[in-house]
Amino acid sequence: MSDPTVSEDALAHSERLRQLILAQIAEAGGAIPFWRFMELALYAPGLGYYSAGAAKFGPAGDFVTAPELGSLFAECIAEAFAPVLQQLRDDPADTGDTHVLEIGGGSGAFAGDALAHLAALGAAPARYAILEPSADLRERQRAHLQQRLPADLFARVQWLDGPMPSDWRGVLFANEVVDALPTPRFVIAEGQVFEEYVTAGDDGGASARGFSRTLQPADALLSSAVRHIEQQRGAPFPDGYRSEVLPQLPYWVQAVSGGLRRGAMLFVDYGYPRREYYRDDRSDGTLRGFFRHQVSSDVFALPGLLDLTASVDFTALAEAGTHAGFDFAGYCNQTSLLLGNRLEQRLAAHEAEAIDEAARYALRQQAKKLTLPGEMGEAFQAIGFARDVDFEHAFLIGDLSYRL
């Protein structure tokens, strides 16, 4: 990928990361797994896409997430979470603080709008924790929340370096997080499972930036995960089939939920149930990059400046949540999630407060972007889990669990 509008400083930043990755390849004996390349490209300290200081979210960045469109998305999620937090707070047999844990806080827009609406509903948690590995994003979140929230609510926000301490109660939320987990890539050759590695060199691509792909025999964990998918497909993958799989997803869910003793978890992301994810015609997987709101299949271009992402296998996420000891609460698309959690009422309330027709039009456009099939409505899915609380109310519309 080449873009004449990329600044010299940005190109120099990308080159520093490229050299770091090449050094890692050399230290590893000439090749690193693709997941390691993705991890460095996204999270290398000070250089990775999410670790450096460039704008990521909104019109000036590379993509727009639902919370960046306005407050409607966060308010609907707060509507879903409020009954859970109230259950926990009002239970005389189980005392203690309630918490909200957000994984990856983005710009801080979701935290600000969700916490403010939870307070309006009388369900504000004692603590709103954000697990955010990027120091730069932490500072942006802090600045936004200081401006967005009254002092008493801002005082409840804390940033974590790792999972919550053991034995906590509350809700966990992750929006567009699982898609950014560094993912292994597998390839089928002569009926065997191989793992995609990255090596130094030019594979002939227009902007390969000194990287090329190679294959190595998959380890037992990756091979087992692929064979498990084939069993559910009812047929082996054909030779040449290439895609992604996250065999470590159950361990990740267990890690981020920490000691969540009672509460609920909600994940929103783009993806498919397993049988759709691994269709025969999706034979090159779902991996892609985002750069200034454009999709690129050249994942080696502009390391550190390109967001790398892969769609989520929601069947795998359902398995991971239940294996972590949670009850499955529901699965639906984003449209159903928001409509089932008072989107129409929240839109009407904001329209009634709008200062003019232009503001009301912007609100309606926000709702359309969140819910229309050609926008975010069907591409994004939501899945929920619960432990010793009721969370099925969040999924009363548009159940899709039969597709998992």
C-alpha positions in Angstrom: 0.0 0.0 0.0 1.3 3.5 -0.8 -0.4 6.7 0.1 1.1 10.1 -0.8 -0.6 11.7 2.1 1.3 9.6 4.7 3.8 11.9 6.4 7.5 11.4 6.5 7.3 11.1 10.2 4.7 8.3 9.9 6.8 6.5 7.3 9.8 6.7 9.6 7.8 5.4 12.5 6.6 2.4 10.3 10.2 1.8 9.2 11.4 1.6 12.9 8.7 -1.1 13.6 9.6 -2.9 10.4 13.2 -3.1 11.5 12.1 -4.3 14.9 10.1 -7.1 13.4 12.9 -8.1 11.0 15.2 -8.3 14.0 12.7 -10.5 15.8 12.6 -12.8 12.7 16.4 -13.0 12.7 16.5 -13.8 16.4 13.9 -16.6 15.9 16.1 -18.3 13.2 14.5 -16.8 10.2 10.7 -17.0 10.7 8.0 -16.1 13.3 4.4 -17.3 13.5 2.0 -14.9 11.9 0.3 -14.3 15.2 3.6 -12.9 16.5 3.9 -10.6 13.5 0.4 -9.3 14.2 1.2 -8.9 17.9 4.2 -6.8 17.1 2.4 -4.8 14.4 -0.4 -3.9 16.8 1.1 -3.9 20.3 4.9 -3.4 20.2 5.6 -0.9 22.9 5.8 2.6 21.5 5.6 1.4 17.9 2.6 -0.9 17.4 -0.6 0.4 16.0 -2.4 0.5 19.3 0.7 1.5 21.3 1.7 4.6 19.4 0.2 8.0 19.4 -1.6 8.3 16.0 -5.4 8.8 15.9 -7.2 5.5 15.5 -10.9 6.3 16.0 -13.4 8.5 14.3 -13.3 10.3 10.9 -9.7 11.4 11.4 -8.5 7.8 12.1 -8.7 4.5 10.3 -12.1 3.2 11.5 -15.3 4.3 13.3 -16.6 2.2 16.2 -20.2 2.3 17.4 -19.4 4.4 20.6 -17.7 7.0 18.4 -21.0 7.7 16.5 -22.7 9.2 19.6 -24.2 8.1 22.9 -27.0 5.8 21.7 -24.9 2.6 21.6 -23.4 3.0 25.1 -26.8 4.0 26.6 -28.4 0.8 25.2 -25.6 -1.3 26.7 -26.1 0.5 30.0 -29.8 -0.4 29.8 -28.8 -4.1 29.4 -26.3 -3.9 32.3 -28.3 -1.9 34.8 -30.6 -4.8 35.9 -27.6 -7.0 36.5 -25.9 -4.3 38.6 -29.1 -3.7 40.5 -29.5 -7.5 41.2 -26.0 -7.5 42.7 -26.5 -4.3 44.7 -29.8 -5.3 46.1 -28.9 -8.8 47.2 -28.7 -8.7 51.0 -27.0 -12.2 51.0 -24.1 -11.0 48.8 -22.6 -7.7 49.8 -19.7 -5.9 48.2 -18.9 -3.3 45.6 -20.2 -3.7 42.0 -17.8 -3.1 39.1 -17.9 -2.6 35.4 -14.8 -3.8 33.5 -14.3 -2.6 30.0 -11.7 -4.3 27.9 -9.9 -1.8 25.6 -11.4 1.6 26.3 -10.9 3.1 22.8 -11.2 6.9 23.0 -13.1 6.7 26.3 -16.4 7.6 24.5 -18.1 4.4 25.6 -17.0 4.7 29.2 -18.2 8.2 29.5 -21.7 7.7 28.0 -22.3 4.3 29.7 -21.3 5.5 33.1 -23.3 8.7 32.8 -26.4 6.7 31.8 -25.9 4.1 34.5 -25.9 6.9 37.0 -29.1 8.3 35.5 -30.7 4.8 35.9 -29.6 4.6 39.5 -27.2 1.8 38.7 -23.8 3.4 38.7 -21.1 0.9 39.8 -18.8 1.6 42.7 -15.9 1.3 40.2 -15.6 1.5 36.4 -12.4 -0.2 35.5 -10.7 0.0 32.0 -8.2 -2.6 31.0 -6.1 -0.7 28.5 -2.5 -1.7 27.5 -1.8 1.5 25.6 -0.4 4.3 27.7 -1.3 6.8 24.9 -4.9 5.7 24.8 -5.1 5.8 28.6 -4.2 9.4 28.6 -6.8 10.1 25.9 -9.4 8.3 27.9 -8.5 10.1 31.0 -8.7 13.5 29.3 -12.1 12.7 27.7 -13.6 11.3 30.9 -12.5 14.2 33.0 -14.3 16.5 30.6 -17.3 14.3 30.1 -18.2 13.2 33.6 -18.9 15.1 36.9 -16.2 14.7 39.4 -17.9 12.1 41.6 -18.4 9.8 38.6 -14.9 10.4 37.2 -13.5 9.4 40.7 -15.0 5.9 40.1 -12.9 5.3 37.0 -9.6 3.3 37.3 -7.2 1.9 34.8 -5.8 -1.6 35.2 -2.6 -3.2 34.1 -4.0 -6.7 34.2 -7.3 -8.5 35.0 -9.4 -7.6 37.9 -8.4 -8.9 41.3 -10.0 -12.2 42.3 -13.6 -12.4 43.6 -15.3 -9.4 42.0 -18.9 -8.8 41.1 -20.3 -6.9 38.1 -20.2 -6.8 34.4 -17.5 -7.1 31.7 -17.8 -5.5 28.3 -15.7 -5.7 25.2 -16.5 -4.0 21.9 -14.3 -4.8 18.9 -11.6 -6.4 21.0 -11.6 -10.1 20.1 -11.1 -9.2 16.4 -7.8 -7.6 17.4 -6.4 -10.6 19.3 -3.2 -11.8 17.5 -4.4 -14.8 15.6 -2.6 -17.9 14.2 -3.2 -18.6 10.5 -3.5 -22.2 9.2 -3.1 -23.7 5.8 -4.1 -27.1 4.6 -1.6 -28.9 2.3 -1.8 -32.5 1.3 -4.4 -33.0 4.0 -2.1 -31.8 6.7 -2.4 -28.7 8.9 0.4 -26.1 8.6 0.8 -22.8 10.3 1.6 -19.6 8.5 4.9 -18.0 9.4 6.4 -14.7 8.4 10.0 -14.5 7.1 12.2 -11.8 5.7 12.2 -11.2 2.0 9.9 -10.0 -0.7 7.1 -12.3 -2.0 6.5 -10.2 -5.0 3.7 -8.1 -3.6 3.5 -4.4 -4.5 4.3 -3.3 -1.0 5.4 -6.4 0.9 7.9 -4.2 2.8 10.4 -7.0 3.1 8.1 -9.7 4.5 6.9 -13.0 2.9 4.9 -16.0 4.0 6.1 -19.5 4.7 4.6 -22.6 6.2 5.7 -24.9 9.1 3.9 -27.9 10.5 1.3 -26.9 13.0 1.7 -27.8 16.6 -0.7 -30.1 18.4 -2.9 -27.3 19.8 -3.4 -25.6 16.4 -3.9 -28.9 14.6 -6.5 -30.0 17.2 -8.4 -26.8 16.8 -8.5 -27.1 13.0 -9.7 -30.7 13.2 -12.4 -29.7 15.7 -13.7 -27.2 13.1 -13.6 -29.8 10.4 -15.8 -32.1 12.5 -18.4 -29.4 12.9 -18.2 -28.6 9.2 -18.8 -32.2 8.4 -16.0 -32.2 5.9 -12.3 -31.7 5.8 -10.9 -28.5 4.5 -9.6 -28.7 0.9 -6.0 -28.3 0.1 -5.0 -24.7 -0.1 -7.6 -23.6 2.3 -6.2 -20.8 4.5 -7.9 -19.1 7.5 -7.6 -18.0 11.1 -8.3 -19.8 14.4 -7.8 -18.8 18.0 -7.1 -21.9 20.0 -6.0 -19.7 22.9 -9.4 -18.0 23.1 -10.7 -20.0 26.1 -7.5 -19.0 28.1 -8.0 -15.3 27.1 -11.6 -15.3 28.3 -10.6 -16.9 31.6 -7.8 -14.4 32.0 -9.8 -11.2 31.3 -12.8 -12.3 33.4 -10.4 -13.0 36.3 -12.3 -13.8 39.5 -15.7 -12.7 38.3 -17.7 -14.5 40.9 -21.1 -13.1 40.0 -22.1 -11.1 37.0 -22.4 -11.0 33.2 -20.1 -10.6 30.2 -21.0 -9.1 26.9 -18.9 -9.2 23.7 -19.8 -7.2 20.6 -17.8 -7.6 17.4 -18.0 -8.4 13.7 -17.9 -12.1 12.7 -19.9 -15.2 12.0 -21.0 -18.4 13.6 -18.5 -21.2 12.8 -20.3 -22.8 9.8 -20.4 -19.4 8.1 -16.9 -18.4 9.0 -15.4 -21.5 7.5 -17.4 -21.8 4.3 -15.7 -23.3 1.3 -15.8 -20.0 -0.6 -14.1 -18.1 2.2 -10.9 -20.0 1.5 -8.4 -17.1 2.3 -9.8 -16.3 5.7 -11.0 -13.0 7.0 -7.7 -11.2 7.8 -7.5 -7.7 6.5 -6.1 -4.3 7.4 -7.8 -0.9 7.8 -6.1 2.4 6.8 -8.0 5.6 6.7 -11.4 3.9 6.4 -10.3 1.7 3.5 -9.8 -2.0 3.6 -6.5 -3.5 2.5 -5.6 -7.2 2.0 -1.9 -6.2 2.1 -1.3 -6.9 5.8 2.4 -6.4 5.5 2.1 -2.8 4.3 2.9 0.1 6.7 3.4 -1.8 9.9 2.4 0.2 12.9 0.1 2.4 10.7 -2.3 -0.3 9.5 -4.9 -1.8 11.8 -4.9 -5.6 11.4 -8.1 -7.6 12.2 -9.8 -10.9 11.7 -13.5 -11.6 12.1 -14.7 -13.5 15.2 -15.8 -17.1 15.2 -18.8 -16.6 17.6 -19.2 -20.4 18.0 -15.6 -20.4 19.4 -16.5 -17.5 21.7 -19.6 -19.4 22.9 -17.4 -22.4 23.7 -14.8 -20.2 25.5 -17.4 -18.5 27.7 -19.1 -21.7 28.8 -15.8 -23.5 29.3 -14.8 -20.6 31.6 -17.8 -21.6 33.8 -20.4 -19.1 32.6 -23.9 -19.8 31.4 -24.7 -18.8 27.9 -27.2 -15.9 28.0 -27.9 -15.1 24.3 -26.6 -14.3 20.8 -28.1 -11.9 18.3 -27.0 -9.2 15.9 -26.3 -5.6 16.9 -29.7 -4.4 15.6 -31.6 -6.8 17.9 -29.3 -6.1 20.8 -30.0 -2.3 20.6 -33.7 -2.5 19.8 -34.2 -5.0 22.7 -32.4 -2.6 25.1 -34.5 0.6 24.5 -32.9 2.1 21.4 -36.2 3.6 20.2 -36.8 5.1 23.6 -33.3 6.6 23.9 -33.6 8.0 20.4 -36.9 9.6 21.2 -35.6 11.1 24.4 -32.6 12.7 22.6 -34.8 13.9 19.8 -37.0 15.6 22.3 -34.0 17.4 23.8 -32.4 18.3 20.4 -32.0 22.0 19.7 -33.0 21.9 16.1 -33.9 19.7 13.1 -30.2 19.3 12.1 -29.5 17.7 15.5 -32.5 15.4 15.2 -31.4 14.4 11.8 -27.9 13.5 13.1 -29.5 11.4 15.8 -31.6 9.5 13.3 -28.5 9.0 11.1 -26.6 7.6 14.1 -29.4 5.1 14.8 -29.4 4.0 11.1 -25.7 3.5 11.1 -26.0 1.3 14.2 -28.8 -0.8 13.0 -29.2 -0.9 9.2 -28.2 -4.3 7.6 -25.9 -2.5 5.2 -24.2 -0.7 8.0 -23.3 -2.1 11.4 -26.6 -3.8 12.2 -26.0 -7.3 10.9 -22.2 -7.4 10.5 -21.8 -6.9 14.2 -23.0 -9.6 16.6 -23.4 -9.7 20.3 -23.0 -12.7 22.7 -23.6 -12.7 26.4 -22.8 -14.9 29.4 -23.9 -14.9 33.0 -22.9 -16.4 36.4 -25.5 -16.5 39.2 -27.4 -13.5 37.7 -30.2 -13.0 35.1 -28.9 -11.6 31.8 -31.3 -13.1 29.4 -33.3 -9.9 29.3 -30.6 -8.4 27.1 -31.4 -10.8 24.3 -35.2 -10.8 24.1 -35.2 -9.8 20.4 -33.8 -11.7 17.4 -32.3 -14.8 19.0 -29.6 -16.4 16.7 -28.3 -19.0 19.1 -29.6 -21.8 16.8 -26.8 -20.8 14.3 -23.9 -21.3 16.7 
